[in-house]
Amino acid sequence: MKLWGAGTARSLRPIWVAEELGLEYEHAPIGPRTGETKTPEYTALNRKQKIPFLQDGDIHLSESVAICRYLIDQYPTDNLKAPTAPKDKVKEDEWCCYIYGELDETSLYVMRRHRDLSEIYGASEEVVKAAGAYAERHLGVMAEHLNDREYLMGDGFSLPDLLLVTCLDWATFYGLNVPAPLQAYKARIAQRPAYQKSMYTNYKELMGEINGAVNGN
Ligand SMILES: N[C@@H](CCC(=O)N[C@@H](CS)C(=O)NCC(=O)O)C(=O)O
């Protein structure tokens, strides 16, 4: 099994799932906009020229949520609950779509586009501000839900929690207001060894760069 991609919230997700499941995998830590996604070899694998990407035998998959879902279904474990009853499956889908659609794509990535990647997508303080406020509104909805619950689904740590934590890290990094119940929830989940290992695997190149900068290397 080979997982491609490092350095972003999206690339963290499949690495974290693989660690939760105890899988053996090769990691190719290519980054976006480094030219590494545009090589002929990588383009032949993933025409979208994006990370993350998974190769597992004849399965080739892009899209962070789809890769996570595949791994969880293909290599089940009690560490990461996968619902089986239709009513639970749709609840899980509801959370995954909500987190990915409202937090990741229409808020945090919009902020990224119009601030960090403004040379490509155009700079707009107004859009960044509105997207941040929109994210905070939906963080409020999730904070209410998690106020008296340990996890999003009733039955333990599951894919929506993993997606939400990657967005909470991202929102915190962008200076958004993350309500206290979500901070407590994030702190609890951050104790998981698989989270810590995957954070290191996903961000170690960047950490090296940061340490290098601090050390003046
Ligand atoms: N919906 C995709 C988004 C993938 C994505 O946009 N990846 C970014 C890095 S976070 C990328 O590879 N960007 C390079 C580019 O757009 O050229 C997912 O969740 O996997």
The ligand as an SDF file (V2000), in Angstrom:
LIG
                    3D

 20 19  0  0  0  0  0  0  0  0999 V2000
  -11.2640   17.1770   -2.3640 N   0  0  0  0  0  0  0  0  0  0  0  0
   -9.9010   16.7850   -2.3420 C   0  0  0  0  0  0  0  0  0  0  0  0
   -9.0260   18.0120   -2.3210 C   0  0  0  0  0  0  0  0  0  0  0  0
   -7.6130   17.6750   -2.6970 C   0  0  0  0  0  0  0  0  0  0  0  0
   -6.8030   18.9360   -2.8100 C   0  0  0  0  0  0  0  0  0  0  0  0
   -7.2750   19.9790   -3.2650 O   0  0  0  0  0  0  0  0  0  0  0  0
   -5.5310   18.8140   -2.4470 N   0  0  0  0  0  0  0  0  0  0  0  0
   -4.6480   19.9720   -2.5040 C   0  0  0  0  0  0  0  0  0  0  0  0
   -3.7490   19.9990   -1.2880 C   0  0  0  0  0  0  0  0  0  0  0  0
   -4.7020   20.1300    0.1730 S   0  0  0  0  0  0  0  0  0  0  0  0
   -3.7840   19.8330   -3.7430 C   0  0  0  0  0  0  0  0  0  0  0  0
   -3.3020   18.7710   -4.0440 O   0  0  0  0  0  0  0  0  0  0  0  0
   -3.6180   20.9470   -4.4340 N   0  0  0  0  0  0  0  0  0  0  0  0
   -2.7530   21.0180   -5.5860 C   0  0  0  0  0  0  0  0  0  0  0  0
   -3.3980   21.7340   -6.7030 C   0  0  0  0  0  0  0  0  0  0  0  0
   -4.5770   22.1130   -6.5970 O   0  0  0  0  0  0  0  0  0  0  0  0
   -2.7030   21.9130   -7.6940 O   0  0  0  0  0  0  0  0  0  0  0  0
   -9.6130   15.8910   -1.1180 C   0  0  0  0  0  0  0  0  0  0  0  0
  -10.2660   16.0480   -0.0800 O   0  0  0  0  0  0  0  0  0  0  0  0
   -8.7190   15.0270   -1.2070 O   0  0  0  0  0  0  0  0  0  0  0  0
  1  2  1  0
  2  3  1  0
  2 18  1  0
  3  4  1  0
  4  5  1  0
  5  6  2  0
  5  7  1  0
  7  8  1  0
  8  9  1  0
  8 11  1  0
  9 10  1  0
 11 12  2  0
 11 13  1  0
 13 14  1  0
 14 15  1  0
 15 16  2  0
 15 17  1  0
 18 19  2  0
 18 20  1  0
M  END
$$$$
